[in-house]
Each structure stands twice: as structure tokens, then as C-alpha cells.
Amino acid sequence: MKKISLLTIGLAVTALLAFRAAKTETFKIDTQKSNIEWTGKKVLGEHHGDIKLASGTIITEDNVPAKGSFAINMSSISNRDLTDADSKGKLLGHLKSDDFFGVAKFPEAQFAITKVTKSGNGTIVVAGNITIKGLTSAISFPATYSVNGNTLTAKAANVKVDRTKHDIKYNSKTIFSSIGDKAIDDEFILDISLVATK
């Protein structure tokens, strides 16, 4: 009888642990401390710069990022590789035009997490939907994170986004096959650094 009782208690404890609700906490993204670096490559070189977040939240379950979304301020796009003010102004004006991000009509881009998979201590794989110019595509990427007191930090490098899925076709070799050395890569790259607090 004792053996049966101990077995029953053991099963009950295991069941309770298995179905214990995860501890959830919400962190608000600090838009001043967070940043996204962008890189766009072309046949004859590349450009890179920064872009700021407008808002966002990350929800953790047992101190692991599980859900979240953020908005990107497209008008904040800047350039770091050009030193000539005129050249820099022309590039940024073109990036904000309808050839690229159409910032006047689409002042924000969005990213929403759809799934997080743990891949090791402090590392996860994030899947989500990114919306640019009103069009949404799915992306996934590895990320690292840490939670220290009231602060969550997360980083993801070499996140690739296919611009042609968002109606950004300017000088795309896959669309204009005869464009030659004026071609710009379809994918641009994001290096994301987030800081969020409770």
C-alpha cells in the first residue's frame, strides 16, 4: 500500500510540475538604447547605417523571450559610410523614396514574433513576420539574450530580408536580368541590438 501511495504522490507532483504555468513578464523596448544596423550590398560596393525603433515589447516565459513585436521608425534611417554630405543626402533621399521604402506613405515597418525555439543556454531561434511597405514576409534567425534584474538584452546578427517580397524592386538582378554592374542585392542585412526594461 505504501508503495502505491508513494507512486501516486510522485505522479501527482510530476503532473503539477509539468502543467505549472510559466512565469511571464513584459519588457518594454528602450528606443534610445536599442538600435538596428543595416547593410545593403551591390555589385560595386555596399552602404551601411543605422535605423531606430519606434516602440516594442518582449514577453518572457521563465526568463526566456517567447513573444513580442516592435515597430521600426523608417524616417530615422541614416548612413555611416559616406562622408560627403551631398552624396549622403542623395542616398538617404533615394532610400526614403518609393523606389525603396516609401517612407512618406509607410513611416513604420513592423516585426512580430510567431515562434521562439530554445537552442541552448542564452540562445534561441526566432521566427516571425516582418512588414515593410504594407507587405509581410516570414523570416527566422538565431539570437542571443540575457535577463539581468529588470533589464533584458537581445542581439541578432546577419538577419537577411528579401526586399523584393516588399515591392522593392529597384535594380534587382532577379527582376531586371540585364542590369549588369548596377545591380543591388535582393537581400539586405540587419544587425539588431535590443535593450528592454520592466
Backbone as CSV, one residue per row, in Angstrom:
resi,resn,N_x,N_y,N_z,CA_x,CA_y,CA_z,C_x,C_y,C_z
1,MET,0.830,-1.206,0.000,0.000,0.000,0.000,0.868,1.263,0.000
2,LYS,1.979,1.227,0.829,2.867,2.373,0.889,3.479,2.669,-0.470
3,LYS,3.872,1.596,-1.162,4.482,1.768,-2.482,3.511,2.444,-3.440
4,ILE,2.250,2.015,-3.392,1.225,2.602,-4.268,1.029,4.070,-3.929
5,SER,0.997,4.404,-2.641,0.804,5.790,-2.212,1.956,6.669,-2.666
6,LEU,3.175,6.179,-2.484,4.341,6.951,-2.910,4.356,7.162,-4.417
7,LEU,3.952,6.122,-5.147,3.875,6.221,-6.597,2.830,7.256,-7.010
8,THR,1.693,7.221,-6.345,0.617,8.172,-6.644,1.059,9.601,-6.382
9,ILE,1.733,9.802,-5.225,2.224,11.143,-4.879,3.255,11.607,-5.899
10,GLY,4.144,10.704,-6.284,5.169,11.043,-7.267,4.576,11.454,-8.600
11,LEU,3.571,10.713,-9.051,2.896,11.044,-10.315,2.179,12.384,-10.216
12,ALA,1.567,12.636,-9.072,0.836,13.886,-8.869,1.784,15.082,-8.910
13,VAL,2.942,14.943,-8.234,3.936,16.024,-8.225,4.471,16.264,-9.635
14,THR,4.757,15.180,-10.346,5.250,15.303,-11.729,4.237,16.015,-12.611
15,ALA,2.970,15.658,-12.446,1.911,16.288,-13.245,1.801,17.777,-12.934
16,LEU,1.895,18.119,-11.649,1.815,19.525,-11.264,2.971,20.329,-11.848
17,LEU,4.173,19.751,-11.817,5.330,20.430,-12.381,5.213,20.586,-13.887
18,ALA,4.696,19.546,-14.526,4.561,19.566,-15.987,3.583,20.634,-16.450
19,PHE,2.528,20.835,-15.644,1.487,21.779,-16.061,1.580,23.108,-15.317
20,ARG,2.710,23.360,-14.665,2.895,24.636,-13.987,2.947,25.756,-15.021
21,ALA,2.181,26.789,-14.773,2.155,27.914,-15.703,3.503,28.617,-15.685
22,ALA,4.023,28.916,-16.858,5.300,29.619,-16.949,5.148,31.030,-16.396
23,LYS,6.200,31.522,-15.764,6.204,32.889,-15.248,6.436,33.844,-16.415
24,THR,5.455,34.679,-16.672,5.563,35.611,-17.795,5.828,37.027,-17.298
25,GLU,6.670,37.727,-18.034,6.977,39.127,-17.715,7.079,39.906,-19.015
26,THR,6.694,41.165,-18.955,6.711,42.024,-20.140,7.790,43.090,-20.006
27,PHE,8.634,43.189,-21.022,9.706,44.176,-21.072,9.399,45.167,-22.201
28,LYS,9.528,46.435,-21.893,9.308,47.480,-22.895,10.642,47.873,-23.514
29,ILE,10.698,47.908,-24.829,11.942,48.231,-25.525,12.326,49.689,-25.289
30,ASP,13.579,49.890,-24.900,14.142,51.230,-24.737,14.624,51.690,-26.110
31,THR,13.879,52.596,-26.724,14.177,53.002,-28.100,15.457,53.832,-28.201
32,GLN,15.912,54.403,-27.070,17.147,55.189,-27.096,18.379,54.291,-27.039
33,LYS,18.260,53.163,-26.344,19.405,52.266,-26.180,19.432,51.132,-27.214
34,SER,18.317,50.912,-27.884,18.229,49.861,-28.900,18.601,50.421,-30.271
35,ASN,19.047,49.546,-31.162,19.461,50.016,-32.482,19.455,48.874,-33.486
36,ILE,19.276,49.242,-34.746,19.401,48.293,-35.846,20.413,48.851,-36.840
37,GLU,21.421,48.060,-37.151,22.374,48.424,-38.193,21.956,47.740,-39.491
38,TRP,21.966,48.469,-40.579,21.586,47.884,-41.866,22.792,47.905,-42.822
39,THR,22.802,46.920,-43.705,23.816,46.860,-44.760,23.134,46.473,-46.064
40,GLY,23.370,47.257,-47.079,22.872,46.944,-48.416,24.043,46.782,-49.354
41,LYS,24.093,45.654,-50.051,25.232,45.379,-50.919,24.846,45.481,-52.392
42,LYS,25.820,45.837,-53.199,25.631,45.925,-54.641,26.887,45.419,-55.323
43,VAL,26.846,45.325,-56.640,27.979,44.782,-57.382,29.248,45.592,-57.119
44,LEU,29.106,46.907,-57.063,30.286,47.764,-56.944,30.530,48.258,-55.519
45,GLY,29.993,47.597,-54.523,30.259,48.027,-53.151,29.074,47.786,-52.230
46,GLU,29.004,48.587,-51.183,27.912,48.461,-50.223,27.746,49.764,-49.454
47,HIS,26.600,49.897,-48.797,26.348,51.012,-47.895,25.839,50.439,-46.582
48,HIS,26.085,51.174,-45.499,25.555,50.738,-44.220,25.235,51.945,-43.340
49,GLY,24.380,51.688,-42.353,23.967,52.770,-41.468,23.123,52.235,-40.335
50,ASP,22.317,53.105,-39.770,21.507,52.750,-38.607,20.051,53.104,-38.842
51,ILE,19.206,52.495,-38.024,17.781,52.819,-38.025,17.252,52.563,-36.622
52,LYS,16.340,53.412,-36.170,15.863,53.359,-34.791,14.506,52.672,-34.681
53,LEU,14.265,52.153,-33.497,12.957,51.573,-33.219,12.013,52.653,-32.701
54,ALA,10.727,52.496,-33.009,9.717,53.450,-32.548,9.066,52.986,-31.248
55,SER,8.910,51.672,-31.091,8.264,51.118,-29.894,8.401,49.598,-29.948
56,GLY,8.010,48.936,-28.856,8.009,47.475,-28.879,8.012,46.870,-27.494
57,THR,7.650,45.605,-27.431,7.668,44.850,-26.186,8.184,43.439,-26.442
58,ILE,8.783,42.855,-25.415,9.189,41.454,-25.442,8.602,40.790,-24.206
59,ILE,7.951,39.672,-24.408,7.367,38.922,-23.302,8.199,37.672,-23.073
60,THR,8.636,37.472,-21.830,9.426,36.294,-21.497,8.577,35.265,-20.767
61,GLU,8.945,34.017,-20.920,8.371,32.930,-20.143,9.518,32.233,-19.435
62,ASP,9.514,32.285,-18.097,10.631,31.753,-17.302,11.967,32.321,-17.774
63,ASN,11.982,33.644,-17.972,13.192,34.399,-18.341,13.719,34.112,-19.743
64,VAL,12.907,33.496,-20.597,13.283,33.252,-21.994,12.325,34.024,-22.905
65,PRO,12.826,34.838,-23.843,11.926,35.534,-24.770,11.002,34.548,-25.474
66,ALA,9.695,34.861,-25.477,8.729,33.946,-26.069,7.810,34.631,-27.081
67,LYS,7.504,35.888,-26.837,6.607,36.634,-27.716,7.103,38.066,-27.805
68,GLY,6.532,38.807,-28.718,6.893,40.210,-28.794,6.726,40.794,-30.172
69,SER,6.860,42.088,-30.246,6.776,42.794,-31.523,7.424,44.163,-31.347
70,PHE,7.856,44.730,-32.459,8.353,46.101,-32.395,8.113,46.811,-33.714
71,ALA,8.057,48.134,-33.615,7.874,48.990,-34.783,9.185,49.714,-35.054
72,ILE,9.510,49.876,-36.335,10.757,50.499,-36.758,10.443,51.853,-37.386
73,ASN,11.133,52.871,-36.935,10.939,54.230,-37.434,11.714,54.407,-38.737
74,MET,11.041,54.263,-39.860,11.714,54.281,-41.151,12.305,55.645,-41.504
75,SER,11.750,56.711,-40.948,12.291,58.041,-41.250,13.618,58.291,-40.551
76,SER,13.996,57.402,-39.604,15.251,57.590,-38.863,16.452,56.971,-39.572
77,ILE,16.245,56.394,-40.728,17.339,55.713,-41.416,18.499,56.683,-41.664
78,SER,19.711,56.219,-41.346,20.895,57.057,-41.512,21.990,56.258,-42.213
79,ASN,23.043,56.950,-42.612,24.161,56.321,-43.315,25.459,56.635,-42.590
80,ARG,26.367,55.641,-42.534,27.626,55.823,-41.817,28.871,55.690,-42.693
81,ASP,28.711,55.253,-43.948,29.914,55.021,-44.754,30.258,56.192,-45.671
82,LEU,29.306,57.068,-45.961,29.579,58.212,-46.826,29.943,59.425,-45.974
83,THR,30.971,60.156,-46.385,31.388,61.354,-45.649,30.954,62.640,-46.337
84,ASP,30.732,62.580,-47.635,30.289,63.754,-48.378,28.804,63.999,-48.116
85,ALA,28.467,65.185,-47.636,27.097,65.498,-47.235,26.118,65.393,-48.405
86,ASP,26.561,65.813,-49.588,25.678,65.773,-50.754,25.372,64.330,-51.155
87,SER,26.410,63.488,-51.199,26.217,62.078,-51.554,25.343,61.365,-50.525
88,LYS,25.583,61.664,-49.258,24.801,61.046,-48.193,23.339,61.464,-48.293
89,GLY,23.106,62.742,-48.560,21.738,63.237,-48.689,20.994,62.588,-49.845
90,LYS,21.706,62.414,-50.969,21.085,61.772,-52.135,20.740,60.318,-51.847
91,LEU,21.647,59.600,-51.183,21.379,58.199,-50.856,20.185,58.063,-49.931
92,LEU,20.152,58.856,-48.864,19.059,58.753,-47.908,17.737,59.177,-48.534
93,GLY,17.784,60.187,-49.381,16.570,60.600,-50.076,16.040,59.497,-50.971
94,HIS,16.956,58.791,-51.641,16.539,57.696,-52.514,15.977,56.535,-51.699
95,LEU,16.633,56.202,-50.574,16.143,55.104,-49.730,14.741,55.398,-49.180
96,LYS,14.456,56.659,-48.922,13.147,57.033,-48.375,12.079,57.186,-49.461
97,SER,12.513,57.180,-50.726,11.574,57.360,-51.836,10.808,56.075,-52.132
98,ASP,9.875,56.171,-53.065,9.071,54.995,-53.430,9.887,53.905,-54.112
99,ASP,11.073,54.233,-54.644,11.943,53.198,-55.215,12.331,52.166,-54.157
100,PHE,12.428,52.644,-52.915,12.825,51.755,-51.824,11.711,51.680,-50.766
101,PHE,11.816,52.426,-49.686,10.935,52.191,-48.542,9.683,53.066,-48.485
102,GLY,9.539,54.015,-49.380,8.321,54.823,-49.435,7.915,55.377,-48.077
103,VAL,8.853,56.043,-47.423,8.665,56.445,-46.026,7.490,57.387,-45.826
104,ALA,7.197,58.254,-46.787,6.075,59.189,-46.631,4.756,58.437,-46.441
105,LYS,4.591,57.344,-47.162,3.357,56.548,-47.072,3.454,55.467,-46.008
106,PHE,4.658,54.963,-45.791,4.861,53.867,-44.830,5.938,54.278,-43.819
107,PRO,5.596,55.122,-42.852,6.594,55.653,-41.914,7.149,54.623,-40.934
108,GLU,6.457,53.484,-40.793,6.930,52.449,-39.895,6.929,51.085,-40.567
109,ALA,7.895,50.256,-40.179,7.890,48.829,-40.507,7.648,48.091,-39.200
110,GLN,7.173,46.847,-39.279,6.863,46.088,-38.068,7.472,44.694,-38.134
111,PHE,7.781,44.177,-36.942,8.194,42.784,-36.824,7.438,42.174,-35.656
112,ALA,6.855,40.989,-35.878,6.113,40.290,-34.827,6.621,38.858,-34.724
113,ILE,6.971,38.448,-33.524,7.444,37.085,-33.286,6.284,36.099,-33.413
114,THR,6.498,35.026,-34.148,5.486,33.969,-34.254,5.886,32.709,-33.496
115,LYS,7.210,32.507,-33.315,7.668,31.311,-32.611,9.100,31.514,-32.130
116,VAL,9.387,31.015,-30.926,10.744,31.029,-30.399,11.133,29.604,-30.028
117,THR,12.276,29.168,-30.500,12.781,27.830,-30.188,14.084,27.946,-29.414
118,LYS,14.144,27.331,-28.244,15.385,27.342,-27.465,16.426,26.487,-28.177
119,SER,17.651,27.008,-28.250,18.715,26.242,-28.903,19.954,26.123,-28.028
120,GLY,19.855,26.484,-26.773,20.997,26.373,-25.882,20.965,27.464,-24.840
121,ASN,21.925,27.464,-23.965,21.977,28.443,-22.886,22.166,29.852,-23.440
122,GLY,21.140,30.676,-23.296,21.230,32.053,-23.754,21.073,32.239,-25.241
123,THR,20.696,31.195,-25.965,20.491,31.305,-27.409,19.120,30.767,-27.797
124,ILE,18.530,31.378,-28.799,17.215,30.989,-29.303,17.201,31.154,-30.821
125,VAL,16.214,30.546,-31.449,15.929,30.805,-32.863,14.572,31.480,-32.922
126,VAL,14.543,32.654,-33.523,13.328,33.465,-33.583,12.726,33.375,-34.976
127,ALA,11.446,33.073,-35.040,10.705,33.122,-36.308,9.649,34.213,-36.180
128,GLY,9.413,34.925,-37.262,8.428,35.991,-37.179,8.064,36.553,-38.536
129,ASN,7.189,37.529,-38.516,6.729,38.196,-39.730,7.204,39.644,-39.729
130,ILE,7.851,40.043,-40.828,8.272,41.424,-40.981,7.410,42.095,-42.043
131,THR,6.926,43.284,-41.723,6.048,44.021,-42.630,6.733,45.316,-43.041
132,ILE,6.962,45.453,-44.344,7.574,46.644,-44.921,6.716,47.076,-46.097
133,LYS,6.409,48.344,-46.177,5.549,48.888,-47.242,4.211,48.155,-47.305
134,GLY,3.714,47.742,-46.156,2.414,47.088,-46.086,2.394,45.637,-46.510
135,LEU,3.555,45.086,-46.859,3.646,43.692,-47.296,4.437,42.884,-46.270
136,THR,3.973,41.673,-45.991,4.543,40.854,-44.926,5.224,39.614,-45.479
137,SER,6.389,39.300,-44.916,7.081,38.055,-45.259,7.614,37.429,-43.975
138,ALA,7.862,36.125,-44.033,8.362,35.391,-42.863,9.883,35.338,-42.895
139,ILE,10.496,35.541,-41.732,11.945,35.407,-41.599,12.247,34.650,-40.307
140,SER,13.453,34.093,-40.216,13.895,33.462,-38.972,15.389,33.668,-38.828
141,PHE,15.852,33.669,-37.575,17.264,33.956,-37.328,17.632,33.550,-35.898
142,PRO,18.898,33.206,-35.658,19.357,32.924,-34.300,19.583,34.225,-33.542
143,ALA,19.429,34.162,-32.229,19.645,35.345,-31.399,20.200,34.924,-30.045
144,THR,20.876,35.842,-29.398,21.328,35.630,-28.029,20.588,36.604,-27.123
145,TYR,20.444,36.246,-25.861,19.714,37.111,-24.934,20.241,36.907,-23.520
146,SER,19.946,37.887,-22.669,20.212,37.746,-21.242,19.212,38.598,-20.477
147,VAL,18.849,38.133,-19.299,17.955,38.877,-18.412,18.725,39.121,-17.125
148,ASN,18.909,40.388,-16.797,19.657,40.769,-15.601,18.813,41.767,-14.808
149,GLY,18.162,41.275,-13.761,17.287,42.133,-12.976,16.095,42.592,-13.794
150,ASN,15.962,43.905,-13.943,14.834,44.465,-14.698,15.154,44.719,-16.165
151,THR,16.324,44.257,-16.614,16.761,44.561,-17.983,16.958,43.302,-18.811
152,LEU,16.416,43.330,-20.006,16.613,42.254,-20.985,17.401,42.824,-22.157
153,THR,18.427,42.102,-22.577,19.159,42.475,-23.784,19.090,41.314,-24.773
154,ALA,19.017,41.637,-26.039,18.976,40.609,-27.087,19.725,41.118,-28.310
155,LYS,20.426,40.201,-28.960,21.184,40.567,-30.161,20.985,39.507,-31.239
156,ALA,20.900,39.972,-32.476,20.819,39.074,-33.628,21.646,39.684,-34.752
157,ALA,22.526,38.898,-35.345,23.407,39.398,-36.399,23.086,38.705,-37.726
158,ASN,23.351,39.434,-38.800,23.216,38.884,-40.154,21.798,38.389,-40.455
159,VAL,20.820,39.185,-40.029,19.412,38.863,-40.322,19.115,39.316,-41.754
160,LYS,18.734,38.377,-42.604,18.552,38.681,-44.020,17.073,38.885,-44.353
161,VAL,16.799,39.963,-45.081,15.436,40.290,-45.513,15.447,40.471,-47.021
162,ASP,14.558,39.768,-47.715,14.454,39.866,-49.169,13.541,41.046,-49.516
163,ARG,14.139,42.126,-50.013,13.380,43.347,-50.281,12.337,43.170,-51.378
164,THR,12.577,42.236,-52.307,11.637,42.079,-53.422,10.284,41.555,-52.956
165,LYS,10.245,40.935,-51.762,8.967,40.473,-51.207,8.144,41.626,-50.645
166,HIS,8.746,42.820,-50.654,8.071,44.007,-50.133,7.980,45.094,-51.197
167,ASP,7.916,44.645,-52.445,7.755,45.539,-53.587,8.888,46.559,-53.702
168,ILE,10.095,46.141,-53.325,11.270,46.995,-53.508,12.113,46.337,-54.605
169,LYS,11.866,46.747,-55.825,12.436,46.062,-56.974,13.578,46.821,-57.643
170,TYR,13.870,48.000,-57.175,14.845,48.870,-57.832,16.192,48.159,-58.031
171,ASN,16.626,48.095,-59.291,17.920,47.492,-59.673,18.124,46.080,-59.132
172,SER,17.040,45.313,-59.075,17.154,43.910,-58.671,17.525,43.056,-59.877
173,LYS,18.599,42.292,-59.749,19.056,41.468,-60.875,18.079,40.343,-61.183
174,THR,17.364,39.854,-60.174,16.404,38.782,-60.436,15.191,39.282,-61.206
175,ILE,14.938,40.580,-61.142,13.797,41.156,-61.870,14.260,41.798,-63.175
176,PHE,15.406,42.469,-63.136,15.961,43.112,-64.334,17.285,42.407,-64.675
177,SER,17.206,41.341,-65.409,18.358,40.455,-65.628,19.502,41.108,-66.401
178,SER,19.223,42.157,-67.146,20.268,42.775,-67.969,20.874,44.020,-67.319
179,ILE,20.685,44.173,-66.015,21.092,45.414,-65.351,22.602,45.525,-65.158
180,GLY,23.308,44.407,-65.224,24.771,44.434,-65.163,25.311,44.892,-63.820
181,ASP,26.351,45.773,-63.883,27.034,46.158,-62.651,26.273,47.197,-61.820
182,LYS,25.055,47.555,-62.234,24.218,48.453,-61.425,23.328,47.678,-60.453
183,ALA,23.446,46.347,-60.479,22.571,45.503,-59.668,22.825,45.704,-58.171
184,ILE,21.717,45.705,-57.417,21.754,45.772,-55.957,21.215,44.441,-55.435
185,ASP,21.865,43.877,-54.422,21.418,42.598,-53.862,19.961,42.654,-53.433
186,ASP,19.239,41.563,-53.664,17.847,41.496,-53.231,17.738,41.493,-51.711
187,GLU,18.705,40.880,-51.043,18.665,40.805,-49.581,19.467,41.940,-48.956
188,PHE,18.883,42.593,-47.981,19.671,43.494,-47.143,19.819,42.844,-45.779
189,ILE,20.798,43.278,-45.021,21.178,42.612,-43.773,20.952,43.536,-42.585
190,LEU,20.401,42.975,-41.518,20.160,43.727,-40.290,20.940,43.100,-39.135
191,ASP,21.590,43.935,-38.346,22.193,43.527,-37.079,21.409,44.241,-35.979
192,ILE,20.709,43.464,-35.184,19.742,44.011,-34.239,20.281,43.941,-32.814
193,SER,20.164,45.053,-32.086,20.562,45.104,-30.686,19.423,45.734,-29.888
194,LEU,18.829,44.950,-29.004,17.667,45.414,-28.238,17.981,45.503,-26.747
195,VAL,17.490,46.550,-26.137,17.519,46.692,-24.687,16.096,46.982,-24.242
196,ALA,15.605,46.208,-23.287,14.228,46.378,-22.829,14.180,46.287,-21.302
197,THR,13.254,47.014,-20.713,13.149,47.016,-19.247,11.716,46.782,-18.794
198,LYS,11.600,46.250,-17.564,10.266,46.030,-16.970,9.720,47.333,-16.418
